[in-house]
Amino acid sequence: MNDQTALKINADRYIRMALEEDISSYDISTNCVMPEYKKGQAELICKQDGIIAGLFVFKRVFEMLDDTVAFDMRVHDGDSVKSGELMAVVTGDIRAILSGERTALNYLQRMSGIATYTDSIVKLLKGSNTILLDTRKTTPNMRIFEKYAVKVGGGSNHRFNLSDGVMLKDNHIGAAGSITKAVQMAKANVSFVHKIEVETENLDMVREAADAGADIIMLDNMSPDEMKEAIKIIDGRALTECSGNVTKENIKNIIDIGVDYISSGALTHSAPILDISLKNLHAV
């Protein structure tokens, strides 16, 4: 199953919730000026250079409002788009186009912004063996869309949710009593198919996590020099992940350190939207 298939299977319930949020009973503005069916067309135009993502979601919004709507798509997810480019023509019930416009654009702008921001960081990592990951710092009820957009932008997904893998963070360690105890308990209570990741904040924690048999050791908010020393301590006994306020502006400081993964919450919580408009609506 590819990423878009998974999105298609799960998207409808979230799209329906978004439409219900925007149309509690009916679209009063549209009904005033368009009380009866009339076929129309509108153009999807990019107003900013970037990477497009979320076209299926954009289309699905209108399909849920008008089962006769048609699309002449000029681009595909993952394509680079330029300001002023015509990306699609939407044809259908004018009432559905008007009522679905904002919800459809909200998805497409948000997802394309994430793909564009992710792409810009992936390009900075080009030539290294480090893989860029997202986090669970996503917008509620938007995770499936935002993590898909990260993949479109060339990044990879960390855990999708709490059921995906063992991540022993500071409070888990505090509850267990120590890193060693937390890892022991995880190994005793989790299926062997799950890797165990431990979040560490200093070199003593790194040593304990490596000695305890962690599969992945997160180096959280460490300086570049601390991370270099941590990699020496780990010495191949575990995979390494750098995390903590990683952005496009500061990632250059850690590219050459040699960690296996860099995770960045900024991919989903700080990416600006890509400016896109639905324009030139007219009857046909």
C-alpha positions in Angstrom: 0.0 0.0 0.0 1.5 3.4 -1.0 1.1 6.6 0.9 -1.6 8.0 -1.3 -3.7 4.8 -1.0 -3.5 5.0 2.8 -4.6 8.7 2.6 -7.5 7.8 0.3 -8.7 5.1 2.7 -8.7 7.4 5.7 -9.3 10.9 4.4 -13.1 11.1 4.0 -14.0 11.2 7.7 -11.7 14.1 8.3 -12.7 16.0 5.2 -16.4 15.6 6.2 -15.6 17.0 9.7 -13.9 20.0 8.0 -16.9 20.6 5.8 -19.2 20.3 8.7 -17.1 22.9 10.6 -17.5 25.3 7.7 -21.1 24.6 6.7 -23.2 24.0 9.9 -26.5 24.0 7.9 -26.1 25.7 4.5 -23.9 28.2 2.7 -26.0 31.4 3.1 -23.8 33.6 0.8 -23.8 31.1 -2.0 -27.5 30.3 -1.7 -28.3 34.0 -2.0 -26.7 34.5 -5.4 -27.0 30.9 -6.8 -30.3 29.4 -5.6 -30.4 26.8 -8.5 -27.9 24.5 -10.2 -25.6 26.1 -12.7 -22.5 24.5 -14.2 -19.4 26.5 -13.9 -15.6 26.4 -14.0 -12.8 27.7 -11.9 -9.0 27.8 -12.2 -6.6 26.6 -9.6 -3.6 28.9 -9.7 -0.3 28.8 -7.8 0.8 32.2 -6.5 4.1 31.1 -5.1 6.9 28.7 -6.2 6.9 25.4 -4.3 6.1 21.7 -4.2 2.5 20.7 -4.6 0.9 18.2 -2.2 -2.7 17.2 -1.4 -4.4 17.3 -4.8 -6.4 14.2 -4.0 -7.7 15.9 -0.9 -8.5 19.1 -2.8 -10.5 17.1 -5.3 -12.2 15.0 -2.7 -13.7 18.1 -0.9 -15.6 19.0 -4.1 -16.6 15.4 -4.9 -18.3 15.1 -1.5 -20.4 18.2 -2.4 -21.0 17.4 -6.0 -20.7 13.9 -7.5 -20.6 15.3 -11.0 -17.6 17.5 -10.5 -14.7 17.0 -13.0 -11.0 18.1 -12.9 -8.5 18.8 -15.6 -5.3 18.3 -13.6 -2.2 19.9 -15.0 0.2 18.8 -12.2 0.7 15.9 -9.7 1.7 15.7 -6.1 5.4 16.2 -5.8 5.7 18.4 -8.8 7.5 21.7 -8.6 5.2 24.6 -9.3 5.8 28.2 -10.2 4.0 31.4 -9.3 1.2 32.1 -11.9 1.0 28.5 -13.0 -2.4 27.0 -13.9 -2.5 23.7 -12.0 -6.1 22.6 -12.6 -9.5 23.5 -13.9 -12.5 22.5 -11.8 -15.9 22.0 -13.5 -19.1 21.4 -11.7 -22.0 22.8 -9.8 -21.1 26.4 -9.0 -22.7 26.1 -5.6 -20.4 23.2 -4.7 -17.3 25.1 -6.0 -18.2 28.1 -3.9 -19.0 26.2 -0.8 -16.0 23.9 -0.9 -13.4 26.4 -2.0 -12.1 27.4 1.4 -11.9 23.9 2.8 -10.2 22.5 -0.3 -7.7 25.3 -0.4 -7.0 25.0 3.4 -5.9 21.4 2.8 -3.9 22.1 -0.3 -2.1 25.2 0.9 -1.2 23.6 4.2 0.0 20.3 2.7 1.9 22.0 -0.1 3.6 24.4 2.4 4.8 21.4 4.4 6.0 19.6 1.3 7.8 22.8 0.2 9.5 23.3 3.6 10.5 19.7 3.8 12.0 19.7 0.3 14.1 22.7 1.3 15.7 20.9 4.2 16.1 17.6 2.3 18.1 19.5 -0.2 20.4 20.7 2.5 21.0 17.1 3.6 21.8 16.0 0.0 25.1 14.1 0.0 24.9 12.9 3.6 23.6 9.6 4.9 21.2 11.3 7.3 17.5 10.8 6.9 15.1 13.6 7.8 12.1 12.7 10.0 8.9 14.4 11.1 7.4 14.1 14.6 4.0 13.9 16.3 3.9 17.7 16.6 1.0 17.9 14.1 -2.3 19.7 14.0 -5.1 17.7 15.6 -7.1 15.7 13.0 -4.5 16.7 10.4 -1.8 14.2 11.0 -2.5 11.9 8.1 -2.4 14.8 5.7 0.6 16.5 7.2 2.7 13.4 7.4 1.8 12.5 3.8 3.0 16.0 2.8 6.3 15.3 4.5 6.8 12.2 2.4 5.8 14.2 -0.8 8.5 16.7 0.1 11.2 14.0 0.4 11.2 13.4 4.1 10.4 10.3 6.1 7.9 9.6 8.8 8.7 8.9 12.5 6.0 7.3 14.6 2.6 7.9 13.2 1.0 7.5 16.7 1.7 6.1 20.1 0.9 2.5 18.9 3.8 2.5 16.3 6.9 2.1 18.5 8.5 2.4 21.9 9.8 5.9 22.7 11.1 6.2 26.2 11.1 9.9 27.0 12.1 11.7 30.2 8.8 11.1 32.0 8.8 7.4 31.0 12.3 7.1 32.4 11.3 9.0 35.6 8.3 6.7 36.0 10.4 3.5 35.6 13.2 4.8 37.9 16.1 4.8 35.4 16.9 4.3 31.7 18.1 0.7 32.4 14.9 -0.2 34.2 12.8 1.4 31.5 14.5 -0.5 28.7 14.3 -3.8 30.7 10.6 -3.3 31.2 10.1 -2.5 27.5 11.9 -5.6 26.4 9.9 -7.7 28.8 6.5 -6.3 27.8 6.7 -5.4 24.1 6.8 -7.7 21.1 10.2 -8.4 19.7 9.2 -6.7 16.4 9.2 -3.3 18.0 12.5 -1.3 18.3 13.1 0.6 21.5 14.1 4.2 21.4 15.5 6.2 24.4 15.6 9.9 24.6 18.8 11.2 26.2 19.8 14.7 27.3 23.5 14.2 28.3 26.4 11.9 27.8 25.8 9.9 31.0 22.3 9.1 29.7 23.8 8.1 26.4 26.1 5.6 28.1 23.3 4.1 30.1 21.0 3.8 27.1 23.7 2.1 25.0 24.7 -0.3 27.8 21.0 -1.1 28.4 20.6 -2.2 24.8 18.5 0.5 23.3 17.9 0.1 19.6 17.8 3.8 18.8 19.2 6.6 21.0 17.8 10.1 20.6 20.3 13.0 21.2 17.9 15.6 22.5 18.9 19.3 22.5 22.6 18.5 22.6 25.3 20.7 21.2 27.2 19.6 18.0 30.3 18.7 20.2 28.1 16.7 22.6 26.6 14.8 19.7 30.0 13.9 18.2 31.1 12.5 21.6 27.8 10.6 21.9 28.3 8.9 18.6 31.7 7.8 19.8 30.2 6.4 23.0 27.5 4.6 21.1 30.1 3.2 18.7 27.5 1.5 16.4 25.6 -0.2 19.2 22.4 1.7 18.3 21.0 4.0 15.6 21.2 7.7 16.4 18.6 10.4 16.1 19.2 14.1 16.6 16.2 16.1 17.9 15.3 19.4 19.5 14.4 22.7 17.7 15.8 21.6 14.4 15.0 24.1 11.6 16.2 25.0 8.1 18.2 27.8 9.7 20.3 25.7 12.1 20.4 22.3 10.5 23.7 23.2 8.8 25.4 22.9 12.2 24.6 19.2 12.5 24.7 17.9 8.9 28.3 16.6 9.2 28.0 15.1 12.6 27.0 11.6 11.3 23.7 10.9 13.0 21.5 8.4 11.3 18.3 10.5 11.6 17.3 14.1 12.2 13.8 14.7 13.4 12.2 18.1 13.1 8.8 19.2 14.5 9.2 22.3 12.4 8.3 20.4 9.3 4.7 20.2 10.5 4.2 22.9 13.1 6.1 25.8 11.5 5.9 25.4 7.7 4.2 28.4 6.1 1.4 27.7 3.7 1.9 27.8 -0.1 -0.1 30.6 -1.6 -2.7 29.0 -3.9 -6.0 30.5 -5.2 -9.2 29.3 -7.0 -9.9 32.0 -9.4 -12.0 33.1 -12.4 -15.2 31.2 -11.6 -17.7 31.5 -14.4 -20.7 29.7 -15.8 -20.2 27.4 -18.7 
